[in-house]
Amino acid sequence: MSCEHVNQINPHVTPSAPGCEDCLKIGGQWVHLRMCLICGHVGCCDSSPNKHATQHFHDTAHPIIQSAEPGENWQWCYVDQALV
């Protein structure tokens, strides 16, 4: 399956925060970080208590995230439920 949303990726996107933006605001903790490739929002993964990366997708419909973990270089499309 190919992802039809890659044309939405912002090549100049930068991380919104040094950790999960939303957890930092509420004093929460995260397991792994994901960055939205449309706007740069940094959120926590679905293994984290608050699942802010997925919540960001539901709030904005921004479809593609990238791992923000050192040494990881993968991207995921929420709409297509597939690696990009």
Rosetta silent file (secondary structure, phi, psi, omega in degrees, C-alpha in Angstrom):
SEQUENCE: MSCEHVNQINPHVTPSAPGCEDCLKIGGQWVHLRMCLICGHVGCCDSSPNKHATQHFHDTAHPIIQSAEPGENWQWCYVDQALV
SCORE:     score description
SCORE:     0.000 S_00000001
   1 L     0.000  134.163  176.523    0.000    0.000    0.000 S_00000001
   2 L  -103.274  153.094 -178.203    1.317    3.434   -0.843 S_00000001
   3 L   -94.842  125.889  179.543    0.548    6.549    1.160 S_00000001
   4 L   -87.843    3.821 -173.718   -1.228    9.346   -0.681 S_00000001
   5 L  -103.302   -1.965 -177.051   -0.479   11.833    2.106 S_00000001
   6 H   -61.487  -22.765  178.712    3.287   12.245    1.673 S_00000001
   7 H   -69.927  -10.261  178.213    2.657   15.408   -0.342 S_00000001
   8 H   -88.294  -11.153 -178.549    1.496   17.028    2.927 S_00000001
   9 L   -63.518  131.681  176.879    4.904   16.609    4.609 S_00000001
  10 L   -90.016  112.002 -177.504    6.522   19.943    5.392 S_00000001
  11 L   -68.225  -11.264 -178.321   10.233   19.604    4.472 S_00000001
  12 L  -108.978   12.606 -176.807   11.066   22.517    6.794 S_00000001
  13 L   -64.230  142.620  176.630    9.212   21.242    9.864 S_00000001
  14 L  -129.403  151.634 -178.751   10.997   21.569   13.217 S_00000001
  15 L   -61.113  139.502 -178.693   10.114   20.010   16.594 S_00000001
  16 L   -78.200  -18.278 -175.910    7.714   22.062   18.719 S_00000001
  17 L  -161.180  162.192  178.775    9.346   21.050   22.017 S_00000001
  18 L   -77.705   -6.333  177.368   12.270   19.064   23.452 S_00000001
  19 L  -149.348 -164.843  176.969    9.809   16.439   24.731 S_00000001
  20 L   -62.981  116.023 -176.250    6.107   15.724   24.473 S_00000001
  21 H   -55.414  -44.666 -176.197    4.656   19.220   24.195 S_00000001
  22 H   -74.861  -38.545  176.661    1.415   18.292   25.952 S_00000001
  23 H   -64.782  -38.475  178.334    3.030   16.191   28.718 S_00000001
  24 H   -60.993  -35.998  179.660    5.418   19.054   29.456 S_00000001
  25 H   -69.551  -33.028 -175.041    2.407   21.347   29.968 S_00000001
  26 H  -106.938    0.091 -178.235    0.667   18.988   32.407 S_00000001
  27 L    77.567   23.531 -179.701    3.675   17.406   34.089 S_00000001
  28 L   -82.725  173.785  178.416    3.041   14.060   32.397 S_00000001
  29 L  -122.082  154.637 -179.268    5.539   11.396   31.409 S_00000001
  30 L  -131.172  163.533  177.924    6.118    9.684   28.093 S_00000001
  31 L   -98.883  -58.005  178.983    7.704    6.490   26.773 S_00000001
  32 L  -133.638  156.367 -177.981    8.650    7.450   23.179 S_00000001
  33 E  -109.062  145.905  176.953    8.310   10.626   21.155 S_00000001
  34 E  -130.866  143.605  178.511    6.722   11.195   17.747 S_00000001
  35 E  -117.698  131.741  175.297    6.829   14.351   15.633 S_00000001
  36 E   -69.033  127.081 -179.000    4.072   15.481   13.280 S_00000001
  37 L   -85.263    3.883  175.882    5.596   15.996    9.850 S_00000001
  38 L   -96.139  -47.111 -174.776    2.986   18.594    8.953 S_00000001
  39 L  -122.418  -10.901  178.998    3.392   21.080   11.838 S_00000001
  40 L    91.900    0.387  178.729    6.202   19.749   14.054 S_00000001
  41 L   -55.658  128.173  176.140    4.058   18.950   17.114 S_00000001
  42 E   -99.818  122.308 -179.382    5.989   16.568   19.365 S_00000001
  43 E  -131.668  167.312 -179.154    3.732   14.084   21.118 S_00000001
  44 E   -90.246  155.181 -174.932    4.067   10.875   23.067 S_00000001
  45 L   -74.924  174.763 -179.458    3.476    7.420   21.588 S_00000001
  46 L   -71.840  -10.544  173.376    0.549    5.071   22.196 S_00000001
  47 L   -84.146   -9.744  178.179    2.595    3.199   24.832 S_00000001
  48 L   -84.790  153.537 -177.110    2.598    6.421   26.873 S_00000001
  49 L   -56.899  -36.397 -172.954   -0.243    7.122   29.336 S_00000001
  50 L  -100.859  -12.633  174.858   -1.638   10.116   27.418 S_00000001
  51 L    49.056   48.862 -174.307   -1.048    9.095   23.771 S_00000001
  52 H   -68.306  -27.994  178.591   -0.633   12.720   22.694 S_00000001
  53 H   -65.352  -45.548  178.204    0.702   11.980   19.183 S_00000001
  54 H   -67.487  -37.585  177.345   -2.464   10.077   18.262 S_00000001
  55 H   -61.769  -39.149  177.246   -4.593   12.723   19.985 S_00000001
  56 H   -60.467  -41.890  176.692   -2.886   15.360   17.837 S_00000001
  57 H   -59.587  -47.101 -178.624   -3.895   13.393   14.729 S_00000001
  58 H   -64.637  -34.681 -179.161   -7.521   13.208   15.914 S_00000001
  59 H   -76.200  -32.381 -171.076   -7.563   16.933   16.730 S_00000001
  60 H  -116.609  -19.420 -172.633   -5.904   18.158   13.518 S_00000001
  61 L    66.857   17.885  173.495   -6.166   15.366   10.903 S_00000001
  62 L   -72.173  116.297 -166.044   -2.409   15.756   10.279 S_00000001
  63 L   -83.180  -24.128 -168.785   -1.746   12.260    8.910 S_00000001
  64 E  -118.726  130.116  174.835    2.007   11.591    9.120 S_00000001
  65 E  -118.320  164.951  175.822    4.322   11.309   12.108 S_00000001
  66 E  -132.543  145.185  173.867    7.957   10.391   12.422 S_00000001
  67 E   -61.018  137.054  176.106    9.751    8.797   15.323 S_00000001
  68 L  -108.171   20.768  179.017   11.596   11.427   17.330 S_00000001
  69 L   -89.897  137.572  177.625   13.727    8.801   19.061 S_00000001
  70 L   -56.141  134.039  177.533   17.500    8.844   18.529 S_00000001
  71 L    84.384   -6.936  178.097   18.561    6.230   15.992 S_00000001
  72 L  -103.469  138.324 -176.934   15.035    5.664   14.639 S_00000001
  73 L  -139.293   61.945  178.734   14.157    6.797   11.139 S_00000001
  74 L  -127.934  157.794  179.308   10.614    5.712   10.327 S_00000001
  75 E  -129.570  148.371 -176.466    7.393    7.493    9.418 S_00000001
  76 E  -132.123  136.665  174.741    3.784    6.415    9.934 S_00000001
  77 E  -103.683  117.660  179.066    0.557    7.476    8.228 S_00000001
  78 L   -65.694  -38.291 -176.638   -2.447    7.329   10.579 S_00000001
  79 L   -64.914  -49.951 -178.431   -4.936    7.462    7.696 S_00000001
  80 L   -84.762   -8.716 -177.434   -3.426    4.582    5.728 S_00000001
  81 L    51.095   51.376 -174.999   -2.241    2.737    8.861 S_00000001
  82 E  -150.648  152.344  171.521    1.063    2.099    7.114 S_00000001
  83 E   -67.702  144.276 -179.094    4.738    2.923    7.224 S_00000001
  84 L   -98.359    0.000    0.000    5.656    5.657    4.779 S_00000001
